[in-house]
């Protein structure tokens, strides 16, 4: 849980291996659902933050892709 809504912290958390990113205003039910989801291998983002990972990674789409399975 965090109070930070900026893209830099979100990206840093994802790079560090975070499987969830909830803002501190999350209600109890949202927190419990997030814990269950992450424990089952899923990922959870606060509704306010959910569209940001896709937008951040889309910014990298102009970069050349690395070879998926190098020899």
PDB file of N, CA, C, O and CB in Angstrom:
ATOM      1  N   UNK A   1       0.843  -1.179   0.000  1.00  0.00           N
ATOM      2  CA  UNK A   1       0.000   0.000   0.000  1.00  0.00           C
ATOM      3  C   UNK A   1       0.880   1.231   0.000  1.00  0.00           C
ATOM      4  O   UNK A   1       1.957   1.266   0.595  1.00  0.00           O
ATOM      5  CB  UNK A   1      -0.955   0.004   1.210  1.00  0.00           C
ATOM      6  N   UNK A   2       0.386   2.221  -0.680  1.00  0.00           N
ATOM      7  CA  UNK A   2       1.154   3.450  -0.814  1.00  0.00           C
ATOM      8  C   UNK A   2       0.219   4.633  -0.937  1.00  0.00           C
ATOM      9  O   UNK A   2      -0.961   4.478  -1.251  1.00  0.00           O
ATOM     10  CB  UNK A   2       2.092   3.380  -2.024  1.00  0.00           C
ATOM     11  N   UNK A   3       0.747   5.798  -0.692  1.00  0.00           N
ATOM     12  CA  UNK A   3      -0.015   7.017  -0.953  1.00  0.00           C
ATOM     13  C   UNK A   3       0.502   7.696  -2.215  1.00  0.00           C
ATOM     14  O   UNK A   3      -0.005   8.743  -2.618  1.00  0.00           O
ATOM     15  CB  UNK A   3       0.065   7.981   0.249  1.00  0.00           C
ATOM     16  N   UNK A   4       1.509   7.096  -2.832  1.00  0.00           N
ATOM     17  CA  UNK A   4       2.132   7.668  -4.015  1.00  0.00           C
ATOM     18  C   UNK A   4       1.373   7.264  -5.275  1.00  0.00           C
ATOM     19  O   UNK A   4       1.185   6.080  -5.550  1.00  0.00           O
ATOM     20  CB  UNK A   4       3.594   7.231  -4.111  1.00  0.00           C
ATOM     21  N   UNK A   5       0.945   8.264  -6.031  1.00  0.00           N
ATOM     22  CA  UNK A   5       0.220   8.009  -7.270  1.00  0.00           C
ATOM     23  C   UNK A   5       1.040   8.348  -8.504  1.00  0.00           C
ATOM     24  O   UNK A   5       0.504   8.391  -9.611  1.00  0.00           O
ATOM     25  CB  UNK A   5      -1.063   8.796  -7.285  1.00  0.00           C
ATOM     26  N   UNK A   6       2.346   8.590  -8.326  1.00  0.00           N
ATOM     27  CA  UNK A   6       3.123   8.999  -9.495  1.00  0.00           C
ATOM     28  C   UNK A   6       3.664   7.797 -10.259  1.00  0.00           C
ATOM     29  O   UNK A   6       3.867   6.721  -9.695  1.00  0.00           O
ATOM     30  CB  UNK A   6       4.273   9.906  -9.073  1.00  0.00           C
ATOM     31  N   UNK A   7       3.892   8.002 -11.545  1.00  0.00           N
ATOM     32  CA  UNK A   7       4.328   6.935 -12.441  1.00  0.00           C
ATOM     33  C   UNK A   7       5.696   6.365 -12.070  1.00  0.00           C
ATOM     34  O   UNK A   7       5.923   5.163 -12.203  1.00  0.00           O
ATOM     35  CB  UNK A   7       4.364   7.446 -13.857  1.00  0.00           C
ATOM     36  N   UNK A   8       6.605   7.218 -11.608  1.00  0.00           N
ATOM     37  CA  UNK A   8       7.947   6.746 -11.264  1.00  0.00           C
ATOM     38  C   UNK A   8       7.910   5.705 -10.153  1.00  0.00           C
ATOM     39  O   UNK A   8       8.592   4.684 -10.239  1.00  0.00           O
ATOM     40  CB  UNK A   8       8.826   7.916 -10.846  1.00  0.00           C
ATOM     41  N   UNK A   9       7.122   5.954  -9.115  1.00  0.00           N
ATOM     42  CA  UNK A   9       7.025   4.995  -8.016  1.00  0.00           C
ATOM     43  C   UNK A   9       6.308   3.721  -8.440  1.00  0.00           C
ATOM     44  O   UNK A   9       6.675   2.627  -8.010  1.00  0.00           O
ATOM     45  CB  UNK A   9       6.304   5.623  -6.836  1.00  0.00           C
ATOM     46  N   UNK A  10       5.296   3.856  -9.274  1.00  0.00           N
ATOM     47  CA  UNK A  10       4.590   2.682  -9.782  1.00  0.00           C
ATOM     48  C   UNK A  10       5.540   1.805 -10.588  1.00  0.00           C
ATOM     49  O   UNK A  10       5.587   0.592 -10.381  1.00  0.00           O
ATOM     50  CB  UNK A  10       3.383   3.101 -10.644  1.00  0.00           C
ATOM     51  N   UNK A  11       6.285   2.397 -11.491  1.00  0.00           N
ATOM     52  CA  UNK A  11       7.220   1.652 -12.323  1.00  0.00           C
ATOM     53  C   UNK A  11       8.334   1.034 -11.470  1.00  0.00           C
ATOM     54  O   UNK A  11       8.740  -0.102 -11.712  1.00  0.00           O
ATOM     55  CB  UNK A  11       7.820   2.566 -13.404  1.00  0.00           C
ATOM     56  N   UNK A  12       8.820   1.768 -10.488  1.00  0.00           N
ATOM     57  CA  UNK A  12       9.850   1.235  -9.598  1.00  0.00           C
ATOM     58  C   UNK A  12       9.325   0.026  -8.825  1.00  0.00           C
ATOM     59  O   UNK A  12      10.052  -0.951  -8.640  1.00  0.00           O
ATOM     60  CB  UNK A  12      10.333   2.322  -8.622  1.00  0.00           C
ATOM     61  N   UNK A  13       8.089   0.080  -8.377  1.00  0.00           N
ATOM     62  CA  UNK A  13       7.488  -1.044  -7.648  1.00  0.00           C
ATOM     63  C   UNK A  13       7.359  -2.265  -8.550  1.00  0.00           C
ATOM     64  O   UNK A  13       7.663  -3.380  -8.127  1.00  0.00           O
ATOM     65  CB  UNK A  13       6.106  -0.651  -7.091  1.00  0.00           C
ATOM     66  N   UNK A  14       6.916  -2.069  -9.779  1.00  0.00           N
ATOM     67  CA  UNK A  14       6.777  -3.184 -10.722  1.00  0.00           C
ATOM     68  C   UNK A  14       8.143  -3.792 -11.025  1.00  0.00           C
ATOM     69  O   UNK A  14       8.294  -5.013 -11.052  1.00  0.00           O
ATOM     70  CB  UNK A  14       6.096  -2.713 -12.030  1.00  0.00           C
ATOM     71  N   UNK A  15       9.132  -2.938 -11.251  1.00  0.00           N
ATOM     72  CA  UNK A  15      10.489  -3.428 -11.516  1.00  0.00           C
ATOM     73  C   UNK A  15      11.052  -4.197 -10.329  1.00  0.00           C
ATOM     74  O   UNK A  15      11.834  -5.131 -10.508  1.00  0.00           O
ATOM     75  CB  UNK A  15      11.413  -2.264 -11.862  1.00  0.00           C
ATOM     76  N   UNK A  16      10.661  -3.814  -9.121  1.00  0.00           N
ATOM     77  CA  UNK A  16      11.142  -4.489  -7.912  1.00  0.00           C
ATOM     78  C   UNK A  16      10.397  -5.794  -7.650  1.00  0.00           C
ATOM     79  O   UNK A  16      10.735  -6.534  -6.726  1.00  0.00           O
ATOM     80  CB  UNK A  16      11.002  -3.569  -6.708  1.00  0.00           C
ATOM     81  N   UNK A  17       9.371  -6.076  -8.475  1.00  0.00           N
ATOM     82  CA  UNK A  17       8.655  -7.339  -8.340  1.00  0.00           C
ATOM     83  C   UNK A  17       7.292  -7.242  -7.679  1.00  0.00           C
ATOM     84  O   UNK A  17       6.691  -8.265  -7.352  1.00  0.00           O
ATOM     85  CB  UNK A  17       9.478  -8.277  -7.576  1.00  0.00           C
ATOM     86  N   UNK A  18       6.795  -6.034  -7.479  1.00  0.00           N
ATOM     87  CA  UNK A  18       5.475  -5.879  -6.862  1.00  0.00           C
ATOM     88  C   UNK A  18       4.409  -6.531  -7.730  1.00  0.00           C
ATOM     89  O   UNK A  18       4.401  -6.367  -8.950  1.00  0.00           O
ATOM     90  CB  UNK A  18       5.146  -4.388  -6.640  1.00  0.00           C
ATOM     91  N   UNK A  19       3.521  -7.263  -7.098  1.00  0.00           N
ATOM     92  CA  UNK A  19       2.404  -7.912  -7.793  1.00  0.00           C
ATOM     93  C   UNK A  19       1.104  -7.165  -7.524  1.00  0.00           C
ATOM     94  O   UNK A  19       0.041  -7.562  -8.000  1.00  0.00           O
ATOM     95  CB  UNK A  19       2.273  -9.386  -7.357  1.00  0.00           C
ATOM     96  N   UNK A  20       1.195  -6.090  -6.762  1.00  0.00           N
ATOM     97  CA  UNK A  20       0.031  -5.288  -6.460  1.00  0.00           C
ATOM     98  C   UNK A  20       0.447  -3.873  -6.118  1.00  0.00           C
ATOM     99  O   UNK A  20       1.581  -3.623  -5.709  1.00  0.00           O
ATOM    100  CB  UNK A  20      -0.766  -5.902  -5.318  1.00  0.00           C
ATOM    101  N   UNK A  21      -0.479  -2.958  -6.290  1.00  0.00           N
ATOM    102  CA  UNK A  21      -0.209  -1.556  -6.001  1.00  0.00           C
ATOM    103  C   UNK A  21      -1.525  -0.924  -5.591  1.00  0.00           C
ATOM    104  O   UNK A  21      -2.316  -0.505  -6.435  1.00  0.00           O
ATOM    105  CB  UNK A  21       0.428  -0.815  -7.232  1.00  0.00           C
ATOM    106  N   UNK A  22      -1.748  -0.860  -4.299  1.00  0.00           N
ATOM    107  CA  UNK A  22      -2.979  -0.282  -3.776  1.00  0.00           C
ATOM    108  C   UNK A  22      -2.692   1.043  -3.105  1.00  0.00           C
ATOM    109  O   UNK A  22      -1.684   1.201  -2.418  1.00  0.00           O
ATOM    110  CB  UNK A  22      -3.655  -1.238  -2.794  1.00  0.00           C
ATOM    111  N   UNK A  23      -3.585   1.990  -3.310  1.00  0.00           N
ATOM    112  CA  UNK A  23      -3.465   3.271  -2.630  1.00  0.00           C
ATOM    113  C   UNK A  23      -4.019   3.138  -1.214  1.00  0.00           C
ATOM    114  O   UNK A  23      -4.898   2.316  -0.955  1.00  0.00           O
ATOM    115  CB  UNK A  23      -4.206   4.388  -3.413  1.00  0.00           C
ATOM    116  N   UNK A  24      -3.497   3.956  -0.303  1.00  0.00           N
ATOM    117  CA  UNK A  24      -3.860   3.841   1.109  1.00  0.00           C
ATOM    118  C   UNK A  24      -5.349   4.025   1.380  1.00  0.00           C
ATOM    119  O   UNK A  24      -5.825   3.618   2.439  1.00  0.00           O
ATOM    120  CB  UNK A  24      -3.093   4.843   1.902  1.00  0.00           C
ATOM    121  N   UNK A  25      -6.080   4.611   0.480  1.00  0.00           N
ATOM    122  CA  UNK A  25      -7.511   4.806   0.670  1.00  0.00           C
ATOM    123  C   UNK A  25      -8.344   3.568   0.374  1.00  0.00           C
ATOM    124  O   UNK A  25      -9.572   3.620   0.443  1.00  0.00           O
ATOM    125  CB  UNK A  25      -7.977   5.926  -0.189  1.00  0.00           C
ATOM    126  N   UNK A  26      -7.692   2.451   0.043  1.00  0.00           N
ATOM    127  CA  UNK A  26      -8.424   1.221  -0.297  1.00  0.00           C
ATOM    128  C   UNK A  26      -9.248   0.752   0.890  1.00  0.00           C
ATOM    129  O   UNK A  26      -8.815   0.833   2.040  1.00  0.00           O
ATOM    130  CB  UNK A  26      -7.452   0.107  -0.741  1.00  0.00           C
ATOM    131  N   UNK A  27     -10.432   0.265   0.594  1.00  0.00           N
ATOM    132  CA  UNK A  27     -11.302  -0.249   1.652  1.00  0.00           C
ATOM    133  C   UNK A  27     -10.928  -1.691   1.985  1.00  0.00           C
ATOM    134  O   UNK A  27     -10.226  -2.355   1.222  1.00  0.00           O
ATOM    135  CB  UNK A  27     -12.789  -0.162   1.229  1.00  0.00           C
ATOM    136  N   UNK A  28     -11.398  -2.155   3.114  1.00  0.00           N
ATOM    137  CA  UNK A  28     -11.052  -3.485   3.623  1.00  0.00           C
ATOM    138  C   UNK A  28     -11.284  -4.588   2.585  1.00  0.00           C
ATOM    139  O   UNK A  28     -10.424  -5.447   2.388  1.00  0.00           O
ATOM    140  CB  UNK A  28     -11.861  -3.783   4.876  1.00  0.00           C
ATOM    141  N   UNK A  29     -12.435  -4.565   1.930  1.00  0.00           N
ATOM    142  CA  UNK A  29     -12.777  -5.590   0.951  1.00  0.00           C
ATOM    143  C   UNK A  29     -11.790  -5.596  -0.216  1.00  0.00           C
ATOM    144  O   UNK A  29     -11.410  -6.657  -0.711  1.00  0.00           O
ATOM    145  CB  UNK A  29     -14.200  -5.375   0.434  1.00  0.00           C
ATOM    146  N   UNK A  30     -11.383  -4.416  -0.646  1.00  0.00           N
ATOM    147  CA  UNK A  30     -10.426  -4.306  -1.746  1.00  0.00           C
ATOM    148  C   UNK A  30      -9.071  -4.883  -1.334  1.00  0.00           C
ATOM    149  O   UNK A  30      -8.407  -5.548  -2.128  1.00  0.00           O
ATOM    150  CB  UNK A  30     -10.271  -2.833  -2.186  1.00  0.00           C
ATOM    151  N   UNK A  31      -8.671  -4.629  -0.102  1.00  0.00           N
ATOM    152  CA  UNK A  31      -7.388  -5.143   0.398  1.00  0.00           C
ATOM    153  C   UNK A  31      -7.428  -6.668   0.490  1.00  0.00           C
ATOM    154  O   UNK A  31      -6.487  -7.341   0.069  1.00  0.00           O
ATOM    155  CB  UNK A  31      -7.055  -4.531   1.783  1.00  0.00           C
ATOM    156  N   UNK A  32      -8.511  -7.209   1.037  1.00  0.00           N
ATOM    157  CA  UNK A  32      -8.627  -8.663   1.164  1.00  0.00           C
ATOM    158  C   UNK A  32      -8.643  -9.343  -0.209  1.00  0.00           C
ATOM    159  O   UNK A  32      -7.997 -10.373  -0.402  1.00  0.00           O
ATOM    160  CB  UNK A  32      -9.896  -9.027   1.946  1.00  0.00           C
ATOM    161  N   UNK A  33      -9.373  -8.770  -1.148  1.00  0.00           N
ATOM    162  CA  UNK A  33      -9.404  -9.320  -2.501  1.00  0.00           C
ATOM    163  C   UNK A  33      -8.015  -9.258  -3.141  1.00  0.00           C
ATOM    164  O   UNK A  33      -7.598 -10.197  -3.818  1.00  0.00           O
ATOM    165  CB  UNK A  33     -10.427  -8.559  -3.367  1.00  0.00           C
ATOM    166  N   UNK A  34      -7.310  -8.160  -2.927  1.00  0.00           N
ATOM    167  CA  UNK A  34      -5.964  -8.014  -3.475  1.00  0.00           C
ATOM    168  C   UNK A  34      -5.030  -9.069  -2.897  1.00  0.00           C
ATOM    169  O   UNK A  34      -4.254  -9.675  -3.636  1.00  0.00           O
ATOM    170  CB  UNK A  34      -5.417  -6.609  -3.193  1.00  0.00           C
ATOM    171  N   UNK A  35      -5.092  -9.294  -1.598  1.00  0.00           N
ATOM    172  CA  UNK A  35      -4.243 -10.303  -0.972  1.00  0.00           C
ATOM    173  C   UNK A  35      -4.529 -11.692  -1.532  1.00  0.00           C
ATOM    174  O   UNK A  35      -3.604 -12.442  -1.840  1.00  0.00           O
ATOM    175  CB  UNK A  35      -4.442 -10.299   0.542  1.00  0.00           C
ATOM    176  N   UNK A  36      -5.798 -12.031  -1.663  1.00  0.00           N
ATOM    177  CA  UNK A  36      -6.159 -13.341  -2.216  1.00  0.00           C
ATOM    178  C   UNK A  36      -5.674 -13.477  -3.658  1.00  0.00           C
ATOM    179  O   UNK A  36      -5.132 -14.515  -4.039  1.00  0.00           O
ATOM    180  CB  UNK A  36      -7.685 -13.552  -2.150  1.00  0.00           C
ATOM    181  N   UNK A  37      -5.866 -12.446  -4.447  1.00  0.00           N
ATOM    182  CA  UNK A  37      -5.484 -12.474  -5.855  1.00  0.00           C
ATOM    183  C   UNK A  37      -3.979 -12.650  -6.014  1.00  0.00           C
ATOM    184  O   UNK A  37      -3.529 -13.474  -6.810  1.00  0.00           O
ATOM    185  CB  UNK A  37      -5.940 -11.195  -6.555  1.00  0.00           C
ATOM    186  N   UNK A  38      -3.212 -11.887  -5.268  1.00  0.00           N
ATOM    187  CA  UNK A  38      -1.752 -11.968  -5.364  1.00  0.00           C
ATOM    188  C   UNK A  38      -1.263 -13.323  -4.862  1.00  0.00           C
ATOM    189  O   UNK A  38      -0.335 -13.893  -5.436  1.00  0.00           O
ATOM    190  CB  UNK A  38      -1.088 -10.827  -4.561  1.00  0.00           C
ATOM    191  N   UNK A  39      -1.869 -13.843  -3.804  1.00  0.00           N
ATOM    192  CA  UNK A  39      -1.482 -15.160  -3.282  1.00  0.00           C
ATOM    193  C   UNK A  39      -1.751 -16.272  -4.300  1.00  0.00           C
ATOM    194  O   UNK A  39      -1.097 -17.314  -4.277  1.00  0.00           O
ATOM    195  CB  UNK A  39      -2.236 -15.454  -1.977  1.00  0.00           C
ATOM    196  N   UNK A  40      -2.713 -16.043  -5.187  1.00  0.00           N
ATOM    197  CA  UNK A  40      -3.037 -17.034  -6.208  1.00  0.00           C
ATOM    198  C   UNK A  40      -2.276 -16.781  -7.506  1.00  0.00           C
ATOM    199  O   UNK A  40      -2.556 -17.414  -8.524  1.00  0.00           O
ATOM    200  CB  UNK A  40      -4.532 -17.037  -6.477  1.00  0.00           C
ATOM    201  N   UNK A  41      -1.317 -15.858  -7.474  1.00  0.00           N
ATOM    202  CA  UNK A  41      -0.485 -15.603  -8.643  1.00  0.00           C
ATOM    203  C   UNK A  41      -0.917 -14.448  -9.518  1.00  0.00           C
ATOM    204  O   UNK A  41      -0.281 -14.173 -10.535  1.00  0.00           O
ATOM    205  CB  UNK A  41      -0.436 -16.801  -9.459  1.00  0.00           C
ATOM    206  N   UNK A  42      -1.978 -13.771  -9.147  1.00  0.00           N
ATOM    207  CA  UNK A  42      -2.459 -12.643  -9.947  1.00  0.00           C
ATOM    208  C   UNK A  42      -1.775 -11.342  -9.586  1.00  0.00           C
ATOM    209  O   UNK A  42      -0.870 -11.308  -8.753  1.00  0.00           O
ATOM    210  CB  UNK A  42      -3.946 -12.487  -9.782  1.00  0.00           C
ATOM    211  N   UNK A  43      -2.213 -10.291 -10.215  1.00  0.00           N
ATOM    212  CA  UNK A  43      -1.701  -8.953  -9.944  1.00  0.00           C
ATOM    213  C   UNK A  43      -2.882  -8.021  -9.731  1.00  0.00           C
ATOM    214  O   UNK A  43      -3.940  -8.198 -10.334  1.00  0.00           O
ATOM    215  CB  UNK A  43      -0.792  -8.448 -11.104  1.00  0.00           C
ATOM    216  N   UNK A  44      -2.695  -7.027  -8.870  1.00  0.00           N
ATOM    217  CA  UNK A  44      -3.784  -6.115  -8.523  1.00  0.00           C
ATOM    218  C   UNK A  44      -3.271  -4.685  -8.500  1.00  0.00           C
ATOM    219  O   UNK A  44      -2.206  -4.399  -7.953  1.00  0.00           O
ATOM    220  CB  UNK A  44      -4.402  -6.489  -7.159  1.00  0.00           C
ATOM    221  N   UNK A  45      -4.044  -3.796  -9.100  1.00  0.00           N
ATOM    222  CA  UNK A  45      -3.734  -2.375  -9.057  1.00  0.00           C
ATOM    223  C   UNK A  45      -4.996  -1.635  -8.647  1.00  0.00           C
ATOM    224  O   UNK A  45      -6.101  -2.024  -9.026  1.00  0.00           O
ATOM    225  CB  UNK A  45      -3.198  -1.863 -10.433  1.00  0.00           C
ATOM    226  N   UNK A  46      -4.834  -0.564  -7.869  1.00  0.00           N
ATOM    227  CA  UNK A  46      -5.978   0.269  -7.511  1.00  0.00           C
ATOM    228  C   UNK A  46      -6.658   0.726  -8.793  1.00  0.00           C
ATOM    229  O   UNK A  46      -5.985   0.986  -9.791  1.00  0.00           O
ATOM    230  CB  UNK A  46      -5.543   1.491  -6.640  1.00  0.00           C
ATOM    231  N   UNK A  47      -7.978   0.827  -8.779  1.00  0.00           N
ATOM    232  CA  UNK A  47      -8.688   1.245  -9.991  1.00  0.00           C
ATOM    233  C   UNK A  47      -8.117   2.539 -10.587  1.00  0.00           C
ATOM    234  O   UNK A  47      -8.035   2.682 -11.807  1.00  0.00           O
ATOM    235  CB  UNK A  47     -10.170   1.432  -9.684  1.00  0.00           C
ATOM    236  N   UNK A  48      -7.731   3.464  -9.732  1.00  0.00           N
ATOM    237  CA  UNK A  48      -7.182   4.742 -10.192  1.00  0.00           C
ATOM    238  C   UNK A  48      -5.839   4.552 -10.903  1.00  0.00           C
ATOM    239  O   UNK A  48      -5.463   5.375 -11.738  1.00  0.00           O
ATOM    240  CB  UNK A  48      -7.017   5.703  -9.008  1.00  0.00           C
ATOM    241  N   UNK A  49      -5.117   3.483 -10.580  1.00  0.00           N
ATOM    242  CA  UNK A  49      -3.786   3.252 -11.135  1.00  0.00           C
ATOM    243  C   UNK A  49      -3.781   2.204 -12.248  1.00  0.00           C
ATOM    244  O   UNK A  49      -2.758   2.034 -12.911  1.00  0.00           O
ATOM    245  CB  UNK A  49      -2.843   2.825 -10.036  1.00  0.00           C
ATOM    246  N   UNK A  50      -4.869   1.511 -12.469  1.00  0.00           N
ATOM    247  CA  UNK A  50      -4.901   0.334 -13.334  1.00  0.00           C
ATOM    248  C   UNK A  50      -4.497   0.595 -14.782  1.00  0.00           C
ATOM    249  O   UNK A  50      -3.858  -0.260 -15.396  1.00  0.00           O
ATOM    250  CB  UNK A  50      -6.264  -0.244 -13.316  1.00  0.00           C
ATOM    251  N   UNK A  51      -4.844   1.732 -15.336  1.00  0.00           N
ATOM    252  CA  UNK A  51      -4.509   1.983 -16.740  1.00  0.00           C
ATOM    253  C   UNK A  51      -3.062   2.411 -16.925  1.00  0.00           C
ATOM    254  O   UNK A  51      -2.549   2.383 -18.044  1.00  0.00           O
ATOM    255  CB  UNK A  51      -5.425   3.043 -17.309  1.00  0.00           C
ATOM    256  N   UNK A  52      -2.406   2.799 -15.865  1.00  0.00           N
ATOM    257  CA  UNK A  52      -1.055   3.341 -15.985  1.00  0.00           C
ATOM    258  C   UNK A  52       0.003   2.333 -16.433  1.00  0.00           C
ATOM    259  O   UNK A  52       0.832   2.697 -17.266  1.00  0.00           O
ATOM    260  CB  UNK A  52      -0.647   3.916 -14.683  1.00  0.00           C
ATOM    261  N   UNK A  53       0.034   1.090 -15.939  1.00  0.00           N
ATOM    262  CA  UNK A  53       1.078   0.165 -16.427  1.00  0.00           C
ATOM    263  C   UNK A  53       1.036  -0.010 -17.945  1.00  0.00           C
ATOM    264  O   UNK A  53       2.081  -0.018 -18.595  1.00  0.00           O
ATOM    265  CB  UNK A  53       0.925  -1.202 -15.755  1.00  0.00           C
ATOM    266  N   UNK A  54      -0.147  -0.147 -18.507  1.00  0.00           N
ATOM    267  CA  UNK A  54      -0.261  -0.311 -19.960  1.00  0.00           C
ATOM    268  C   UNK A  54       0.263   0.921 -20.678  1.00  0.00           C
ATOM    269  O   UNK A  54       0.954   0.800 -21.689  1.00  0.00           O
ATOM    270  CB  UNK A  54      -1.722  -0.579 -20.366  1.00  0.00           C
ATOM    271  N   UNK A  55      -0.054   2.098 -20.171  1.00  0.00           N
ATOM    272  CA  UNK A  55       0.416   3.339 -20.786  1.00  0.00           C
ATOM    273  C   UNK A  55       1.931   3.465 -20.665  1.00  0.00           C
ATOM    274  O   UNK A  55       2.600   3.889 -21.608  1.00  0.00           O
ATOM    275  CB  UNK A  55      -0.268   4.551 -20.139  1.00  0.00           C
ATOM    276  N   UNK A  56       2.471   3.098 -19.506  1.00  0.00           N
ATOM    277  CA  UNK A  56       3.919   3.178 -19.304  1.00  0.00           C
ATOM    278  C   UNK A  56       4.661   2.225 -20.230  1.00  0.00           C
ATOM    279  O   UNK A  56       5.664   2.600 -20.839  1.00  0.00           O
ATOM    280  CB  UNK A  56       4.272   2.870 -17.850  1.00  0.00           C
ATOM    281  N   UNK A  57       4.173   0.997 -20.338  1.00  0.00           N
ATOM    282  CA  UNK A  57       4.844   0.028 -21.196  1.00  0.00           C
ATOM    283  C   UNK A  57       4.646   0.344 -22.674  1.00  0.00           C
ATOM    284  O   UNK A  57       5.495  -0.006 -23.493  1.00  0.00           O
ATOM    285  CB  UNK A  57       4.339  -1.370 -20.898  1.00  0.00           C
ATOM    286  N   UNK A  58       3.556   0.993 -23.025  1.00  0.00           N
ATOM    287  CA  UNK A  58       3.332   1.399 -24.416  1.00  0.00           C
ATOM    288  C   UNK A  58       4.376   2.417 -24.846  1.00  0.00           C
ATOM    289  O   UNK A  58       4.713   2.505 -26.027  1.00  0.00           O
ATOM    290  CB  UNK A  58       1.917   1.981 -24.594  1.00  0.00           C
ATOM    291  N   UNK A  59       4.891   3.190 -23.887  1.00  0.00           N
ATOM    292  CA  UNK A  59       5.918   4.183 -24.198  1.00  0.00           C
ATOM    293  C   UNK A  59       7.194   3.507 -24.688  1.00  0.00           C
ATOM    294  O   UNK A  59       7.983   4.118 -25.410  1.00  0.00           O
ATOM    295  CB  UNK A  59       6.217   5.050 -22.967  1.00  0.00           C
ATOM    296  N   UNK A  60       7.401   2.248 -24.301  1.00  0.00           N
ATOM    297  CA  UNK A  60       8.578   1.519 -24.730  1.00  0.00           C
ATOM    298  C   UNK A  60       8.386   0.850 -26.095  1.00  0.00           C
ATOM    299  O   UNK A  60       9.326   0.263 -26.630  1.00  0.00           O
ATOM    300  CB  UNK A  60       8.937   0.483 -23.697  1.00  0.00           C
ATOM    301  N   UNK A  61       7.188   0.934 -26.655  1.00  0.00           N
ATOM    302  CA  UNK A  61       6.902   0.217 -27.898  1.00  0.00           C
ATOM    303  C   UNK A  61       7.741   0.732 -29.065  1.00  0.00           C
ATOM    304  O   UNK A  61       7.923   0.010 -30.044  1.00  0.00           O
ATOM    305  CB  UNK A  61       5.426   0.334 -28.238  1.00  0.00           C
ATOM    306  N   UNK A  62       8.251   1.947 -28.989  1.00  0.00           N
ATOM    307  CA  UNK A  62       9.080   2.481 -30.051  1.00  0.00           C
ATOM    308  C   UNK A  62      10.498   1.924 -30.027  1.00  0.00           C
ATOM    309  O   UNK A  62      11.226   2.027 -31.014  1.00  0.00           O
ATOM    310  CB  UNK A  62       9.121   3.973 -29.956  1.00  0.00           C
ATOM    311  N   UNK A  63      10.884   1.341 -28.915  1.00  0.00           N
ATOM    312  CA  UNK A  63      12.222   0.768 -28.795  1.00  0.00           C
ATOM    313  C   UNK A  63      12.259  -0.578 -29.500  1.00  0.00           C
ATOM    314  O   UNK A  63      11.264  -1.303 -29.500  1.00  0.00           O
ATOM    315  CB  UNK A  63      12.632   0.618 -27.309  1.00  0.00           C
ATOM    316  N   UNK A  64      13.384  -0.920 -30.097  1.00  0.00           N
ATOM    317  CA  UNK A  64      13.466  -2.225 -30.759  1.00  0.00           C
ATOM    318  C   UNK A  64      13.310  -3.361 -29.750  1.00  0.00           C
ATOM    319  O   UNK A  64      13.871  -3.318 -28.655  1.00  0.00           O
ATOM    320  CB  UNK A  64      14.803  -2.364 -31.509  1.00  0.00           C
ATOM    321  N   UNK A  65      12.553  -4.355 -30.130  1.00  0.00           N
ATOM    322  CA  UNK A  65      12.324  -5.504 -29.255  1.00  0.00           C
ATOM    323  C   UNK A  65      13.567  -6.380 -29.200  1.00  0.00           C
ATOM    324  O   UNK A  65      14.281  -6.536 -30.191  1.00  0.00           O
ATOM    325  CB  UNK A  65      11.112  -6.324 -29.738  1.00  0.00           C
ATOM    326  N   UNK A  66      13.810  -6.943 -28.032  1.00  0.00           N
ATOM    327  CA  UNK A  66      14.907  -7.882 -27.903  1.00  0.00           C
ATOM    328  C   UNK A  66      14.465  -9.220 -28.458  1.00  0.00           C
ATOM    329  O   UNK A  66      13.273  -9.525 -28.501  1.00  0.00           O
ATOM    330  CB  UNK A  66      15.365  -8.014 -26.434  1.00  0.00           C
ATOM    331  N   UNK A  67      15.429 -10.012 -28.878  1.00  0.00           N
ATOM    332  CA  UNK A  67      15.122 -11.346 -29.387  1.00  0.00           C
ATOM    333  C   UNK A  67      14.571 -12.186 -28.250  1.00  0.00           C
ATOM    334  O   UNK A  67      15.180 -12.264 -27.183  1.00  0.00           O
ATOM    335  CB  UNK A  67      16.379 -12.017 -30.014  1.00  0.00           C
ATOM    336  N   UNK A  68      13.421 -12.817 -28.468  1.00  0.00           N
ATOM    337  CA  UNK A  68      12.748 -13.554 -27.413  1.00  0.00           C
ATOM    338  C   UNK A  68      13.558 -14.739 -26.898  1.00  0.00           C
ATOM    339  O   UNK A  68      13.650 -14.951 -25.688  1.00  0.00           O
ATOM    340  CB  UNK A  68      11.421 -14.032 -27.905  1.00  0.00           C
ATOM    341  N   UNK A  69      14.135 -15.500 -27.795  1.00  0.00           N
ATOM    342  CA  UNK A  69      14.896 -16.691 -27.406  1.00  0.00           C
ATOM    343  C   UNK A  69      16.227 -16.697 -28.155  1.00  0.00           C
ATOM    344  O   UNK A  69      16.384 -17.374 -29.172  1.00  0.00           O
ATOM    345  CB  UNK A  69      14.087 -17.998 -27.702  1.00  0.00           C
ATOM    346  N   UNK A  70      17.198 -15.915 -27.620  1.00  0.00           N
ATOM    347  CA  UNK A  70      18.476 -15.859 -28.326  1.00  0.00           C
ATOM    348  C   UNK A  70      19.165 -17.218 -28.352  1.00  0.00           C
ATOM    349  O   UNK A  70      18.959 -18.039 -27.458  1.00  0.00           O
ATOM    350  CB  UNK A  70      19.390 -14.826 -27.678  1.00  0.00           C
ATOM    351  N   UNK A  71      19.985 -17.457 -29.377  1.00  0.00           N
ATOM    352  CA  UNK A  71      20.656 -18.766 -29.489  1.00  0.00           C
ATOM    353  C   UNK A  71      21.611 -19.018 -28.329  1.00  0.00           C
ATOM    354  O   UNK A  71      22.251 -20.068 -28.273  1.00  0.00           O
ATOM    355  CB  UNK A  71      21.422 -18.858 -30.810  1.00  0.00           C
TER     356      UNK A  71
END
